[in-house]
Amino acid sequence: MTAIKIGLIGLGTVGSGVIRILNDTQNMIKQQTGLAFEVVGAVVAHPKRQREEYLQQVPLVADAKTLIDDPSVDIIVEVMGSVDGAKPIIERALSAHKHVVTANKDLIAQFGQQLAQLAIENHVTLRYEASVAGGIPILQTLRTVYTADPISQIAGILNGTTNFILTQMDQLGLSYDEALAMAKQRGFAESDPTNDVDGFDAAYKLGILTKMAFGFDVTQDQIEITGIRELAVADVRAARAAGYELKLVGLAHQTTAGLQLAVAPMVIHEELPLAKIQNENNAVWVRSHNIGTALYVGPGAGQLPTGNSVVTDLIQVGKTIVDQVPAEPFALKTTDEVPVVLKGYHTFWLLLATPDVAHLVANIKLLFAGAEVTQPDQIRGLDPHQTLSSVEVQCSEATTMSSFMSRAQRLGQIMAGYPVLEG
């Protein structure tokens, strides 16, 4: 039996989940791995706060330096959140030859490559499975299952808050503001939901997935980000009536022309599995050469799902310590190539009222040279005064949403328009 000692930075939702899982499954872990984990101390912001009984056994320490400087500590687990506070702690820990496990998506998205290099230089491991999609082991899956299987596209519902909001708008007919209030009441949204509803949280996660899948380091500025704040319940209903589900999607698509990066509300054909992901759940859809398409689904957040991802990383680091093998970078795919980042989309859905229904398809082809028009349909019941036309337009080249909508105005009164996630 090998004892692995842990210093924990943060004892909130995720940190308490780690303690709970280690307590409840210690015998299972020992039986399968020969590892015995011990949390020697935890740094907390409010040491006098009353905590549940199972957390009271965890020794509280004054600061991270105490744990980092403790020669008995093998792994530092950072689950405090924030970038400014966590970055110097992780840098100091790696420089002190401590392995590090973190759930900090903002930090990894912005400084992951820099921290990974620091880990390599100090012959230790930096792991961050919990930084993306909570309980879905998507990073380890991309790292192992797709070693010999080139990936061409990743699309995901990467933010549980926005997916919960859109589900309530769809199923209950709530307005955006009403659905957001419900998300806050149930603990799925922060008091300031900006990072979630404006797409920044999903964009951080997309950046990490892009590194894992393609080896590219991308910045937030390279990702086309549109949130759901301005989205109307009428659009959700219209998409459903036309045979789609409206979701906030993170997309990384490698084509011969370049890399498409976007986080935006997109419509998904209702028969596709990704369209069926509801409430706070996350999903990552992967298209690759050998497997084809695969969908990975699970809770995107929460004490036990995210805590489980942290514990999984702890076990992997523990095995590295026992086997005394050189630490390897968590993101194995690297490239010196600088990607050409494409702006815009190829396929769009339009719902419009037009005075010339008979010639709508022909008019679209005249307006968008080389475009293909599919899924033409007449939608009744959304507007009591008129029948609406629904069409899907596949442009011959990538077109920005604003440019497409501006030109489409010539066809009639646009009721709704969104990019289509191509399946």
FIDO-807008 format. One record per residue: x, y, z of N, C-alpha, C in turn; residue in one letter. Coordinates in steps of 0.2 Angstrom, whole numbers, plus 5000, padded with zeros to 4 digits. Layout:
// residues N
XYZXYZXYZA;...
END
This chain:
// residues 423
500449945000500050005000500450065000M;500350114995500750174995500350234997T;500550275002500250325005500350395000A;499850424998499950484994499550544998I;499950595000499750645004499550704999K;499050735001498750794997498650855001I;498850914998498650975001498051004997G;497551025000496951044997496851124997L;496851154992496751234991495951244990I;495551254995494851264994494451204996G;493951225000493551175003492751195002L;492651214996491951234994491551174991G;491151184986490751134983491251074981T;491751094976492151044973492651014979V;492951054983493351024988493050974993G;492450994995492050954999491850884996S;491750894989491550834986492150784985G;492750814985493350774984493450734991V;493350774997493450735003492950685004I;492350695002491750655003491950584999R;492150594993492250534989492850494991I;493350524993493950494996493750455003L;493350485007493150455013492650395011N;492250405006491750345005492050285001D;492550304997492750254993493550234994T;493750245000494450235001494650155000Q;494250115003494350045002494350024995N;493850044991493850034984494450054980M;494650114982495250144979495850094980I;495950084987496550044989496549974986K;495949944985495949874982496149874975Q;495949924971496049934964496749954962Q;496950004966497550044964498150034969T;498050004975498550004980498750074983G;498350124982498450194984498050204990L;498350244995497950265001498050345001A;497550385000497550454999497450485006F;497850535008497650565014497750645013E;497250685015497250755015497550775021V;498150805021498550825027498350895029V;497950935024497751005026497351035021G;496951085022496651125018496651195019A;496751235014496651315015495951335013V;495651375018495051395017494951475018V;494551505015494451575015494151595022A;493751555025493351565031493451505036H;493951505040494151445044493651445050P;493251495051492851485057492151465055K;492051455048491351435046491151365048R;490551355050490351295052490251245046Q;490551185047490551135041490251075043R;490051035038489750965040490250925043E;490050875047490450835051491050805047E;490850775041491450745038491950785036Y;491850855036492350895034492750925040L;492550915046492850935052493450895054Q;493550845051494150805052494750825048Q;494650875043495150895039495550955042V;496150945043496551005046496551065042P;496451125045496451185041497151215042L;497351245037498051275038497951355035V;498451395037498451465036498451485029A;498851455025498951475018499251425014D;499251435008499551385003500251365004A;500651415006501351405007501551355012K;501051345017501251295022501151225019T;500651215014500651155011501151135006L;501351195002501851184997502551165000I;502651205005503351195008503351125013D;502751095014502751035017503050975013D;503650945015503950895011503550835010P;503150825015502750765015502150765009S;501950825007501450835002501650814995V;501250764992501450744985501050784980D;500450804982500050834977499650894980I;499650944976499251004978498651004973I;498051004977497351004973497151074974V;497051114968496751184968496051184966E;495551194970494851204969494551264971V;494951314972494751384975494451424969M;494551414963494351454958494751514957G;494551564953494851624951495551614947S;495751664944496351654940496951694944V;496851754947497351794950497551754956D;497151724960497351694966497651624965G;497351584960497651524959498251514956A;498351554951498951554946499651554950K;499751604955500351604958500451544963P;499951514966499951454970500151394966I;499851384960500051324956500751334953I;500951394951501651404949502151384954E;501951404961502451394966502451314968R;501851284967501851214969502251174963A;502151194957502551154952503251164952L;503451224954504151244955504451204961S;504051194966504251154972504251074970A;504151054964504150984962503550954965H;502950984966502350954968501850944962K;501550884961501050874956500450914958H;500150934953499550984954498950954950V;498350954953497750934950497251004951V;496951024946496551084947495951074943T;495351114945494751114942494651184938A;495151224938495051294936495051304929N;494551304926494451304918494751374916K;494551434919494751494917495551494917D;495851474922496551474922496851434917L;496651374916496951324911496851354904I;496251384903496151404896496551464894A;496751504899497251564898497951544899Q;498151504904498851494905499051414905F;498551374903498751304903499351284900G;499551314894500151294890500751314894Q;500751374897501251394901501351354908Q;500851334911500851294917501151224915L;500851204910501051134908501851124906A;502051184903502851184902503251184909Q;502951224913503251224920503251164923L;502751124923502651054925503151014922A;503251014916503750974912504450984915I;504651054915505251074917505451044924E;504951034929505051014935504850944936N;504750904931504650834931504050814935H;503550854935502950834939502350844934V;501750824936501150814932500650874934T;500350904929499750954929499150914926L;498650904930498050874927497450924929R;496950924924496450964925495750934921Y;495650874923495050844920494350884922E;494350904928493750934930493651004928A;494051034924494051094921493551104915S;493351044913492851044907492350994908V;491651014908491150964908491050924914A;491250954920491150924926491250844927G;490750804927490850734928490950694921G;491050724916491150684909491950684909I;492250624908492950624908493150634901P;492950694898493150704891493850714889I;494250744894494950764892495350694892L;495250654897495550584897495350544891Q;494750554889494450514883494850544877T;494850604876495250634870495950614870L;496250614876496950604877497150524875R;496650484876496850414876496450374870T;495850384870495450344864495650374857V;495750434857495850464850496650474849Y;497050434852497750444851497950424843T;497650374840497750354833497150374829A;496650414831496050434828496050504827D;496150534821496150604820495450634820P;495350684824494750714826494650774821I;494050784818493950834813493450884816S;493050864821492550914824492350894831Q;492350944835492050944842491450994843I;490950964845490351014846490050994853A;489951044857489651024864489251074867G;488751044871488451084876488851094882I;489151144883489751154888489551194894L;488951214895488751254900488051234903N;488051214909487451184912486951244913G;487151294915486751354917486251374911T;486651384905486251404899485851354896T;486051284897485651234895484951224899N;485051234905484451234910483951294908F;484251354907483851404905483451394898I;483751364893483451354887482951294888L;483051244892482651194893481951224896T;482051264901481451294904481051334899Q;481351374895481051414890480651374885M;480951314883480651264878480051234881D;480151204887479651154890479151194894Q;479351254897478851284901478551354898L;478951374893478751434889478951494893G;479451484898479651544902480051594897L;480051654899480451704896481151694898S;481651724895482351714897482451744905Y;482151794906482251824913481951774918D;481351744917481051704921481451634922E;481751614916482151544917482751564920A;483051624920483651634923483551644931L;482951674933482751674940482651604943A;482351554939482351484941483051454942M;483451464937484151434938484451464944A;484451524946484751554952484451524958K;483751514958483451484964483651414965Q;483751374960483951304960484751294961R;485051354961485851344962486151334955G;485851334950486251324943486551384940F;486351444943486651504940486951544946A;487451584945487751624950487351694950E;487451734956487151794956487251844951S;487951834948488051874942488251814937D;487751804932487851754928488151764921P;488551824921488851844915489251794911T;489751764915490151714911489751664908N;489251644911488851584908488351614903D;487951654904487451674899487751714893V;488351744894488651774888489151734884D;489251674886489551624882490351614884G;490551654889491251654891491551584894F;491051564898491251494902491351444896D;490851434892490851384887491551394882A;491651464881492251474877492951454880A;492951464887493551434890493651364889Y;493051324890493051254890493251234882K;492951274878493051254870493851264869L;494151314872494851324871495251264873G;495051234879495451174882495251114877I;494651104875494551054871494851054864L;494951114862495351124855496051104856T;496351124862497051104863497151024863K;496650994867496650924868496550884861M;496050914857495850874851496350884845A;496550954844496950964838497650994840F;497851004846498551024848498651104847G;498051134845498151214844498051244851F;498451294852498351344857497951404854D;497351414857496951464854496751514860V;496651574859496451624864495751644863T;495451674868494751684868494551734862Q;495051774860494951824855494851784848D;495051724848494951694841494351654841Q;493951654846493351614847492751664846I;492351654841491751694840491251684845E;491051724849490651714855490051754855I;489451714855488851754856488451714862T;488151754866487751724872487051714871G;486651704876485951694875485551744878I;485851804880485551854884484951884880R;485051894874484551924869484051874866E;484051814868483651764865482951764868L;482451764863481751764865481451694865A;480951684869480651624870480251604863V;480051664859479751644853480251614848A;480951624849481351594844481451514846D;481451504853481451434855480851394852V;480251424853479651394851479651384843R;479951434839479951434832480451374830A;480951374833481451314832481151244833A;480751244838480451174840479951164834R;479551214832479051204827479351184820A;479951204819480251194813480651124813A;480651094819481051024819481751034822G;481851084826482551094829482451104836Y;483051094839483151124846483651174846E;483551224850483951284850484451274857L;485051274856485551264861486151314860K;486451324866487151364866487651304865L;487951314859488451264857489151294856V;489651254859490351264857490551224852G;490951254847491051214841491851234839L;492151174838492851174835492851124829A;492951154823492851114817493451124812H;493851074811494451084807494351064800Q;494351114795494251094788494851114784T;494851094778495451104774495551184773T;495051224774495151294774495451324780A;495351294786495551324792495151294798G;495151324804494851304810494251344812L;493751324812493151364814493051354822Q;492951414825492951414832492351464834L;491851434837491251474839490951454845A;490651494849490151484854489551524853V;488951494851488451534849487751494850A;487151524850486551484850486551454843P;486451394842486351354836485751314836M;485451304830484851254830485151184828V;484951134831485151064830484551024828I;484550984823483950944821483750894826H;483150894828482850864834482950794834E;483150764829483250684829483950674831E;484450724831485150714833485150704841L;485550664843485650654851485850714855P;486250754852486450814855485850864857L;485350854852484750904853484350884859A;484450824862484050794867484350804874K;484850844874485250854881484850914884I;484650894890484150944894484450964900Q;484151024903484251044910485051064910N;485351044916486051064918486551014915E;486350964911486750914908487250944903N;487850914902488250934897488350874892N;488550894886488750834881489250864877A;489750814875490250834870490150784864V;490050804858490050764852490650774848W;490950714846491550714843491550674836V;491750704831491850674825492550654823R;492750594821493350574820493450524814S;494050514812494150474806493950394807H;494150364812494050294814493350284817N;493250314822492550304826491950324822I;492050384819491450414816491250464821G;490650464823490350504828490250474835T;490350504840490250484847490050544851A;489550524856489250574860489450554868L;489750604871489850594879489450634883Y;489050604887488550644891488650634898V;488450694902488450684909488350754913G;488350754919488250814923488750864922P;488650924921489150974919489451004925G;489150994931489451024937489150984943A;489251014949489050974955489550954960G;489450944966489950924971490250854969Q;489850804968490050734967490350724959L;489950744954490250734948490950774946P;490950834948491650874948492150844952T;491950824958492450794963492650734961G;492250694957492450624954493050634949N;492950694945493450704940494150724943S;494150754949494750774953495050714956V;494650664959494850604961495150564956V;494850554950495150524945495850544943T;495950614943496550644941497050624947D;496850624953497250604959497550534958L;497150484956497350414955497850414950I;497750444944498250444939498850474941Q;498850524945499550554947499850504952V;499450474956499650424961500050364958G;499750344952500050284949500750314946K;500750374944501450404941501950404946T;501750424952502250424958502450354960I;501950304960502150234962502650204957V;502450214950502850184945503450214944D;503550274946504150314946504350324938Q;503850344934503850354927503950424926V;504250454921504250524920503550554919P;503450604922502750644921502750664914A;502150654911502050674904501550724904E;501550774899501050824898500350794897P;499850824901499150804900498950814893F;499050864890498850874883499450854878A;499350794876499950764872499950784865L;499450804862499450834855499750904855K;500250914851500550974850500650984843T;500751054841500851064834501151134834T;501651144829501951214828501551254823D;501051224820500651254815500151304819E;500151364816499651414818499051414814V;498451394817497851384813497651444810P;497351434804496951494801496251484804V;496051534807495451534811494851564806V;494351524805493851544800493251584804L;493051634802492451664804491851654801K;491251634804490651624801490451554801G;489851544797489551474797489451464789Y;489251394788489051374781488351364781H;487951344786487251324786486851364791T;486351394788485851434792485151414792F;484751424797484051414797483751484797W;483251494793482851554792482051534793L;481751574797481051574798480851644796L;480351654791480251714788479551714785L;479251784785478651794781478851824775A;478651794769478851824763478251824758T;478151884755477651894750477651844744P;478251814743478351774737478551704739D;478051664742478251594744478451554738V;478151554733478251514727478951514724A;479251574725479951584722480451594728H;480251574734480751584739481451554738L;481351484736482051454735482451484730V;482051504724482451534719482751594721A;482351634725482651704727483251694731N;483251644736483851634740484451614736I;484351574731484951554727485151614723K;484751654721484951714718485351764722L;485151764729485451814734486051784736L;486151714737486751684739486951634734F;487451664730487651624724487951554727A;487751504723488051434725487751404731G;487251434734486951404740486451344738A;486451304743485951244743485351264748E;484751254746484151264750483851194752V;483751174758483451114760482951134765T;482551074767482051084773481551134772Q;481351154765480851204765480151174768P;479851224772479251204775478851264777D;478151254778477751304780477451294787Q;477551344791477451334798476851374800I;476351344802475751374804475651374812R;475351424815475151424822475651474826G;476151484823476651534827476451604827L;476151624821475851684820475151684818D;474651714822473951704820473751734814P;474151774811473951814805474251794799H;474751744799475051724793475451664794Q;475551624788475951564788476651584787T;477151554790477851574790478251514786L;478751534783479151494779479851474782S;479951414783480551384786481051354781S;481651374781482151354776482851344779V;483251294776483951294778484351304772E;484851354773485251384768485951364769V;486251324764486951304765487351344760Q;487751394763488151434758488751404756C;488951424750489551394747490251414751S;490251464755490751484759490551514765E;491051514770490851534777490651604777A;490051614780489751684781489651704788T;489751764790489651784797488851784798T;488651774804487951784805487651844803M;487951904805487751964804487651984796S;488151954792488151964785487551924782S;487451864784486951824782486251854783F;486151874789485551904791485351974787M;485952014786485852074783485552064776S;485852014772485652004765484951964765R;484851924770484251884770483651934771A;483751994774483152044775482752054768Q;483152044763482852064756482352014754R;482251954758481851904756481151914759L;481151954764480451964768480651974775G;480051974779480151984786480451924790Q;481051934793481451884796481151874803I;480851814805480651804812481151774816M;481551734813482151704817482651674812A;483251674815483851654811484351634815G;484651574814485251544818485651504814Y;486251494816486751444812486451374814P;486551324809486351254810486951214812V;486951174817487451134819487451074814L;487951064810487951014804488050944807E;487650904807487750834810488050784805G;
END
